[in-house]
Amino acid sequence: MISSLRKMSRPSLLAVLAAAVLLGPPAAHAQRPVSSDAVVTPESAGMSTARLARLATVFGKEVEDKKLPGAVMMVARKGKIVYVKALGVRDPNTADPMRTDTIFRIYSMTKPITSVAAMILVEDGKLQLTDPVARWLPAFKDVKVWTDGGEVAAQRPMTVQDLLRHTAGLAYGELTQNAAVKDALAKAGLFKPGVMDFDVRDLTGAEQVERLAKIPLLYQPGTTWEYSLASDVLGRVVEAASGKRLGVFMAERVFTPLRMTDTAFWVPDGKRGRVAEPFNKDPLTGTAIRLIDVSKEPGNDSGGAGGVGTAGDYLRFSQMLANGGVLDGQRVLSRTTVRLMTSDHLGSRIALAPTPGGGVLGASTYTFGLGFAVRPSDGIAPVPGSAGDFNWGGYAGTRFWVDPNEQLVGVFMVQSAGALRAYHRELFRQLVYQAVID
């Protein structure tokens, strides 16, 4: 091993050594224990070095063809890093190369972290999944539901479980086709058409709750899956139940124990030179790309779309979940809680909305758990994977997944909020799976 390291270029050596300390012990069902600082070859974890090299070849061509500014890709198998690669540039307006410690806006990949924060409070006995949201956020006590004939009372309160699984009846202005609700969200400053997508950082948490609670729900709580501001509201519930700002609670109970040193809701001065930036325009459509400004502390910590972090940090978070809630001896959740979160919480009684807000999940053929899309079977889905694997992505093109059956974790970090993001996410995933040989 030492001789092989000596033959590496300095950047490659640094990347491997940095990756070696990212992950802790393998999952309990791994074939053999490996020390947390060990560097393993892909073959020792049942993957192919030559096949993993296709990632750099294929994505290098995407960068060369100006379809992607750059990317950081990380893969772990059986609890150990097997692949780390940074390609392209951090900022297409500069010559600064992409690095493995580049910081990305993770947008909706904040949602799984917010979900974990909520489940920590469930484990603490401070929160229950059956709690009405109004218990913690009284503004939601008398929320109404939109119908063609006018607003009606909710048949039952929205619950914490509804927030976790996006069945609360809430909406995203960017996705809903309900003109009345879309207009109300825009007037409340919760949707900024033509300005910035998925950005509520200018509001305080209290302002966000008070304004949103006055807007009618799209559906009766617990009846329909619609991608929405539910995770933002969940973040406000975490704050109410913990008595702490969301980012502070996450830092204490998630980021610090897992050594996620660059994950937060904004980027301080000393780290801003590490932030990845997108192309100015979508390379396919020519439309302008605008991403949230993360250079100053926001008015609220958006549990649905406000996070920033590195690929290495998110790999540690993902590996914690793959390990059943523990990493490097730091237990964040119990194994039973992770199992609950990554089980099907929609069943046959909850419908997917026949709108773009429902299509976020519907096109994948996945169901949904408590914060993650969950695969119900090996087949049917148009991407490789196994029954029980779970994942989510972000508006700017990021994606992660955990496959417990294959003991496989993948993290894909880009800043590419355009027409090619779905293609690149699926391309990354298929190239990782084809490298599994044992």
C-alpha positions as CSV (number, residue, x, y, z in Angstrom):
1,M,0.0,0.0,0.0
2,I,2.8,2.4,0.9
3,S,4.6,1.9,-2.4
4,S,1.4,2.5,-4.3
5,L,0.8,5.7,-2.5
6,R,4.3,6.9,-3.3
7,K,3.5,6.6,-7.0
8,M,0.5,8.8,-6.8
9,S,0.5,12.5,-7.8
10,R,0.4,14.9,-4.9
11,P,-3.3,15.9,-5.5
12,S,-4.4,12.3,-5.8
13,L,-2.5,11.3,-2.7
14,L,-4.0,14.2,-0.7
15,A,-7.5,13.2,-1.9
16,V,-7.0,9.6,-0.9
17,L,-5.6,10.5,2.5
18,A,-8.4,12.9,3.1
19,A,-11.0,10.4,2.1
20,A,-9.5,7.8,4.4
21,V,-10.7,9.5,7.6
22,L,-14.1,10.4,6.3
23,L,-15.9,7.2,7.3
24,G,-16.2,5.2,10.5
25,P,-16.8,1.5,11.1
26,P,-18.7,-0.4,8.5
27,A,-22.3,-1.4,9.0
28,A,-23.0,-4.3,11.4
29,H,-23.6,-6.7,8.6
30,A,-20.3,-5.9,6.8
31,Q,-18.2,-8.9,6.1
32,R,-15.2,-7.9,8.1
33,P,-14.2,-5.0,10.4
34,V,-11.9,-2.3,9.0
35,S,-10.2,0.4,11.0
36,S,-11.7,3.9,10.4
37,D,-8.4,5.3,9.1
38,A,-7.7,2.4,6.6
39,V,-7.3,3.2,2.9
40,V,-8.8,0.4,0.8
41,T,-8.6,-0.4,-2.8
42,P,-12.0,-0.7,-4.6
43,E,-11.3,-4.5,-5.1
44,S,-11.0,-5.0,-1.3
45,A,-14.6,-3.7,-1.0
46,G,-15.9,-5.6,-4.0
47,M,-15.7,-2.9,-6.6
48,S,-13.5,-2.5,-9.7
49,T,-10.9,0.2,-10.0
50,A,-11.0,0.1,-13.8
51,R,-14.8,0.4,-13.8
52,L,-14.9,3.2,-11.3
53,A,-12.4,5.0,-13.6
54,R,-15.3,5.4,-16.1
55,L,-16.7,8.1,-13.8
56,A,-13.8,10.4,-14.5
57,T,-13.8,9.5,-18.2
58,V,-17.5,10.2,-18.7
59,F,-17.9,13.2,-16.5
60,G,-14.6,14.6,-17.7
61,K,-16.2,14.7,-21.1
62,E,-19.3,16.4,-19.7
63,V,-17.0,19.1,-18.2
64,E,-15.0,19.4,-21.5
65,D,-18.2,19.8,-23.5
66,K,-19.3,22.6,-21.1
67,K,-22.3,20.7,-19.9
68,L,-21.1,20.8,-16.3
69,P,-18.8,23.3,-14.5
70,G,-17.4,20.6,-12.3
71,A,-18.3,17.9,-9.8
72,V,-17.1,16.1,-6.7
73,M,-18.0,12.4,-6.6
74,M,-17.5,10.1,-3.6
75,V,-18.4,6.4,-3.2
76,A,-18.2,4.2,-0.2
77,R,-18.6,0.4,0.0
78,K,-18.8,-1.7,3.1
79,G,-18.1,1.3,5.3
80,K,-14.9,2.5,3.5
81,I,-14.1,5.1,0.8
82,V,-13.4,3.5,-2.6
83,Y,-13.6,6.5,-4.9
84,V,-13.0,10.2,-4.6
85,K,-12.8,12.5,-7.5
86,A,-13.0,16.3,-8.1
87,L,-13.4,17.4,-11.8
88,G,-13.7,20.7,-13.6
89,V,-13.8,24.1,-11.9
90,R,-15.2,25.4,-8.7
91,D,-16.4,28.6,-10.5
92,P,-16.7,28.7,-14.3
93,N,-15.8,32.5,-14.2
94,T,-12.4,31.7,-12.7
95,A,-9.6,29.2,-13.3
96,D,-9.9,27.8,-9.7
97,P,-10.1,24.0,-10.0
98,M,-12.8,22.0,-8.2
99,R,-11.5,20.4,-5.0
100,T,-12.7,17.7,-2.7
101,D,-13.3,20.3,0.1
102,T,-15.4,22.6,-2.2
103,I,-18.7,23.8,-0.5
104,F,-22.0,23.4,-2.3
105,R,-25.5,24.7,-1.8
106,I,-27.3,21.4,-1.1
107,Y,-30.8,22.8,-1.3
108,S,-33.3,19.9,-0.7
109,M,-30.5,17.6,0.6
110,T,-31.0,19.7,3.7
111,K,-34.4,17.9,4.2
112,P,-32.9,14.5,5.3
113,I,-30.8,16.3,7.9
114,T,-33.8,18.2,9.2
115,S,-35.7,14.9,9.3
116,V,-32.9,13.4,11.4
117,A,-33.0,16.4,13.7
118,A,-36.7,15.8,14.3
119,M,-36.2,12.1,14.9
120,I,-33.5,12.9,17.5
121,L,-36.2,14.8,19.4
122,V,-38.6,11.9,19.0
123,E,-35.9,9.7,20.6
124,D,-35.4,12.3,23.3
125,G,-39.1,12.0,24.2
126,K,-39.7,15.7,23.4
127,L,-41.7,15.1,20.2
128,Q,-44.0,12.4,18.8
129,L,-44.9,11.7,15.2
130,T,-48.6,12.0,16.0
131,D,-48.2,15.5,17.5
132,P,-50.4,18.0,15.8
133,V,-48.2,20.7,14.2
134,A,-50.3,23.3,16.0
135,R,-49.1,22.0,19.4
136,W,-45.7,23.4,18.5
137,L,-46.7,26.1,16.1
138,P,-50.1,27.5,17.3
139,A,-50.6,29.5,14.0
140,F,-51.6,26.2,12.3
141,K,-54.5,25.5,14.7
142,D,-57.3,26.5,12.4
143,V,-55.7,26.1,9.0
144,K,-58.1,25.8,6.1
145,V,-58.1,23.5,3.0
146,W,-58.7,24.8,-0.5
147,T,-61.5,23.3,-2.6
148,D,-63.2,24.4,-5.8
149,G,-66.2,25.5,-3.8
150,G,-64.1,27.6,-1.3
151,E,-62.1,27.0,1.8
152,V,-63.1,24.3,4.3
153,A,-61.9,23.1,7.7
154,A,-59.3,20.4,7.9
155,Q,-60.8,17.0,8.7
156,R,-57.8,16.4,11.0
157,P,-54.8,18.3,12.1
158,M,-51.5,18.0,10.1
159,T,-49.0,16.0,12.2
160,V,-45.3,15.8,12.5
161,Q,-45.4,12.6,10.5
162,D,-47.2,14.5,7.7
163,L,-44.4,17.1,7.6
164,L,-41.8,14.3,7.4
165,R,-43.5,12.5,4.6
166,H,-44.9,15.5,2.7
167,T,-48.5,14.7,3.3
168,A,-49.4,17.9,5.2
169,G,-51.2,19.5,2.3
170,L,-48.6,22.2,2.0
171,A,-47.2,23.4,-1.4
172,Y,-44.2,24.9,-3.1
173,G,-45.1,27.9,-5.2
174,E,-42.5,26.8,-7.7
175,L,-44.3,23.5,-8.3
176,T,-48.0,23.8,-7.5
177,Q,-50.5,24.3,-10.3
178,N,-53.2,25.7,-8.0
179,A,-53.3,29.3,-9.1
180,A,-54.9,30.6,-5.9
181,V,-52.4,28.9,-3.6
182,K,-49.5,29.9,-5.9
183,D,-50.6,33.5,-5.8
184,A,-51.1,33.5,-2.1
185,L,-47.6,32.1,-1.6
186,A,-46.2,34.8,-3.9
187,K,-48.0,37.6,-2.0
188,A,-46.7,36.2,1.3
189,G,-43.1,36.3,0.1
190,L,-42.9,32.5,0.2
191,F,-42.5,32.2,-3.5
192,K,-40.5,34.6,-5.7
193,P,-41.3,34.1,-9.3
194,G,-38.7,35.5,-11.7
195,V,-36.4,36.4,-8.8
196,M,-35.1,33.3,-7.0
197,D,-36.4,29.8,-6.6
198,F,-36.7,28.1,-3.2
199,D,-35.5,31.1,-1.2
200,V,-37.1,32.2,2.0
201,R,-33.9,33.3,3.7
202,D,-35.0,36.9,4.1
203,L,-37.8,36.0,6.5
204,T,-37.5,35.1,10.2
205,G,-38.8,31.7,11.3
206,A,-41.8,33.4,13.0
207,E,-42.7,35.4,9.9
208,Q,-42.5,32.3,7.7
209,V,-44.9,30.4,10.0
210,E,-47.4,33.2,10.4
211,R,-47.6,33.8,6.7
212,L,-47.8,30.2,5.6
213,A,-50.4,29.3,8.2
214,K,-52.8,31.8,6.6
215,I,-52.6,30.1,3.2
216,P,-55.1,27.2,2.5
217,L,-53.7,23.7,2.2
218,L,-53.9,22.0,-1.2
219,Y,-55.3,18.8,0.3
220,Q,-56.7,17.4,3.4
221,P,-53.8,16.4,5.7
222,G,-52.7,12.8,5.3
223,T,-54.3,12.1,2.0
224,T,-51.9,13.2,-0.8
225,W,-48.1,13.3,-1.3
226,E,-47.1,16.8,-2.6
227,Y,-43.5,18.0,-2.4
228,S,-43.7,21.2,-0.3
229,L,-42.5,23.6,2.3
230,A,-43.2,20.9,4.9
231,S,-39.5,20.5,5.8
232,D,-39.2,24.2,6.5
233,V,-42.2,23.9,8.8
234,L,-40.6,20.8,10.4
235,G,-37.5,22.9,11.1
236,R,-39.7,25.4,12.9
237,V,-41.1,22.5,15.0
238,V,-37.6,21.3,15.8
239,E,-36.8,24.8,17.0
240,A,-40.0,25.0,19.2
241,A,-39.4,21.5,20.7
242,S,-35.7,22.0,21.3
243,G,-35.7,25.7,22.3
244,K,-32.8,26.3,19.9
245,R,-32.3,27.7,16.4
246,L,-32.3,24.9,13.9
247,G,-28.7,25.3,12.9
248,V,-27.6,25.4,16.5
249,F,-29.5,22.2,17.3
250,M,-28.1,20.5,14.2
251,A,-24.6,21.5,15.1
252,E,-24.9,20.1,18.6
253,R,-26.6,16.8,17.7
254,V,-25.5,16.1,14.1
255,F,-22.7,18.2,12.7
256,T,-20.3,18.1,15.6
257,P,-20.7,14.4,16.5
258,L,-20.2,13.4,12.8
259,R,-17.4,15.9,12.2
260,M,-19.3,17.6,9.5
261,T,-17.1,20.7,9.8
262,D,-18.3,22.6,6.7
263,T,-22.1,22.0,6.9
264,A,-24.2,24.9,8.0
265,F,-26.8,27.4,6.7
266,W,-24.3,30.0,5.4
267,V,-20.6,30.4,4.6
268,P,-18.4,32.6,6.7
269,D,-15.8,34.9,5.2
270,G,-12.9,32.5,5.6
271,K,-14.6,29.8,3.6
272,R,-16.2,31.8,0.8
273,G,-13.4,31.1,-1.6
274,R,-14.4,27.4,-1.5
275,V,-18.0,27.9,-2.6
276,A,-18.9,26.3,-5.9
277,E,-20.8,28.4,-8.5
278,P,-22.9,27.4,-11.5
279,F,-22.7,28.5,-15.2
280,N,-24.4,31.9,-15.7
281,K,-26.8,30.2,-18.1
282,D,-28.2,26.7,-18.6
283,P,-26.1,25.1,-21.3
284,L,-29.2,23.5,-22.9
285,T,-31.9,26.2,-22.6
286,G,-29.9,29.4,-22.3
287,T,-32.0,30.5,-19.3
288,A,-30.2,32.3,-16.5
289,I,-29.2,30.3,-13.5
290,R,-29.5,32.0,-10.1
291,L,-28.7,30.3,-6.8
292,I,-29.2,31.5,-3.2
293,D,-26.7,33.9,-1.7
294,V,-25.0,31.9,1.1
295,S,-22.5,34.6,2.1
296,K,-24.4,36.0,5.0
297,E,-26.4,34.6,7.9
298,P,-30.1,34.1,6.8
299,G,-33.1,35.3,8.6
300,N,-34.1,31.7,9.2
301,D,-32.5,28.3,8.8
302,S,-34.5,26.8,6.0
303,G,-34.9,23.1,6.9
304,G,-36.1,22.4,3.4
305,A,-33.5,24.2,1.1
306,G,-31.0,26.3,3.0
307,G,-28.0,24.1,3.8
308,V,-24.5,24.2,2.5
309,G,-21.8,21.5,2.8
310,T,-19.1,19.4,1.2
311,A,-19.2,16.0,-0.4
312,G,-17.1,14.6,2.5
313,D,-19.5,16.0,5.1
314,Y,-22.5,14.5,3.4
315,L,-20.8,11.2,3.0
316,R,-20.3,11.0,6.7
317,F,-24.0,11.8,7.3
318,S,-25.0,9.2,4.7
319,Q,-22.6,6.6,6.2
320,M,-24.1,7.2,9.6
321,L,-27.5,6.2,8.2
322,A,-26.0,3.2,6.4
323,N,-24.5,2.1,9.7
324,G,-27.8,2.2,11.4
325,G,-27.4,5.6,13.1
326,V,-23.8,5.5,14.3
327,L,-20.4,6.6,12.9
328,D,-17.0,6.4,14.6
329,G,-18.6,5.5,17.9
330,Q,-21.0,8.5,17.8
331,R,-24.6,7.3,17.9
332,V,-26.9,9.9,16.4
333,L,-30.0,7.7,16.0
334,S,-31.0,4.1,17.0
335,R,-31.0,1.4,14.4
336,T,-34.8,1.1,14.8
337,T,-35.3,4.8,14.1
338,V,-33.3,4.6,10.9
339,R,-35.4,1.6,9.9
340,L,-38.6,3.5,10.6
341,M,-37.4,6.5,8.6
342,T,-36.4,4.4,5.6
343,S,-39.6,2.4,5.4
344,D,-42.7,3.1,3.2
345,H,-44.9,5.7,4.9
346,L,-47.3,6.2,2.0
347,G,-48.7,2.7,1.5
348,S,-51.7,2.3,-0.8
349,R,-54.0,4.9,0.9
350,I,-51.9,8.0,0.1
351,A,-52.0,9.2,-3.5
352,L,-49.3,11.1,-5.4
353,A,-50.5,14.5,-6.5
354,P,-51.1,14.5,-10.3
355,T,-49.0,17.7,-10.5
356,P,-45.3,18.6,-10.8
357,G,-45.3,18.6,-7.0
358,G,-46.3,14.9,-7.0
359,G,-44.2,14.1,-10.1
360,V,-41.0,14.9,-8.1
361,L,-41.5,11.4,-6.6
362,G,-43.8,9.8,-9.1
363,A,-41.4,9.7,-12.0
364,S,-38.9,7.7,-9.9
365,T,-41.3,4.9,-9.0
366,Y,-40.1,5.2,-5.4
367,T,-42.3,5.6,-2.4
368,F,-41.5,7.9,0.6
369,G,-40.3,7.4,4.1
370,L,-39.6,10.0,6.8
371,G,-37.4,12.3,4.8
372,F,-36.2,10.1,2.0
373,A,-37.4,8.5,-1.2
374,V,-37.5,4.7,-0.6
375,R,-37.2,1.9,-3.2
376,P,-40.0,-0.7,-2.8
377,S,-38.5,-3.4,-5.0
378,D,-35.4,-4.3,-7.0
379,G,-37.1,-3.7,-10.3
380,I,-39.5,-1.2,-11.9
381,A,-37.4,1.9,-11.1
382,P,-35.4,3.3,-14.1
383,V,-32.1,3.4,-12.1
384,P,-30.0,0.5,-10.7
385,G,-30.5,-0.2,-7.0
386,S,-32.0,-2.6,-4.4
387,A,-35.2,-2.8,-2.5
388,G,-34.9,-0.6,0.5
389,D,-32.3,1.8,-0.9
390,F,-33.1,5.5,-0.1
391,N,-32.1,8.8,-1.5
392,W,-32.8,12.5,-2.1
393,G,-31.4,15.3,-4.2
394,G,-31.1,19.1,-4.3
395,Y,-32.3,21.8,-6.7
396,A,-28.7,22.6,-7.8
397,G,-28.2,19.0,-9.0
398,T,-26.8,17.3,-5.9
399,R,-27.8,13.8,-5.0
400,F,-27.0,11.1,-2.5
401,W,-28.2,7.6,-1.9
402,V,-27.7,4.7,0.5
403,D,-28.2,1.1,-0.5
404,P,-28.1,-1.1,2.7
405,N,-28.3,-4.3,0.7
406,E,-25.2,-3.5,-1.3
407,Q,-23.6,-1.6,1.6
408,L,-23.1,1.2,-0.9
409,V,-23.2,5.0,-0.5
410,G,-22.9,7.6,-3.2
411,V,-22.6,11.4,-3.0
412,F,-22.7,13.6,-6.1
413,M,-22.0,17.3,-5.7
414,V,-22.5,19.9,-8.4
415,Q,-24.0,23.3,-8.9
416,S,-26.0,22.8,-12.0
417,A,-29.6,23.8,-11.6
418,G,-30.6,23.2,-15.2
419,A,-32.1,20.8,-17.6
420,L,-29.3,18.3,-17.4
421,R,-29.3,17.7,-13.6
422,A,-31.6,14.6,-13.7
423,Y,-29.4,13.1,-16.5
424,H,-26.2,13.7,-14.6
425,R,-27.6,12.3,-11.3
426,E,-28.7,9.1,-13.0
427,L,-25.5,8.8,-15.0
428,F,-23.5,9.0,-11.8
429,R,-25.6,6.3,-10.2
430,Q,-25.5,3.9,-13.1
431,L,-21.7,4.2,-13.4
432,V,-21.3,3.5,-9.7
433,Y,-23.4,0.4,-9.8
434,Q,-21.7,-1.1,-12.8
435,A,-18.5,-1.0,-10.8
436,V,-19.8,-3.5,-8.2
437,I,-18.2,-6.9,-8.9
438,D,-18.7,-8.7,-5.6
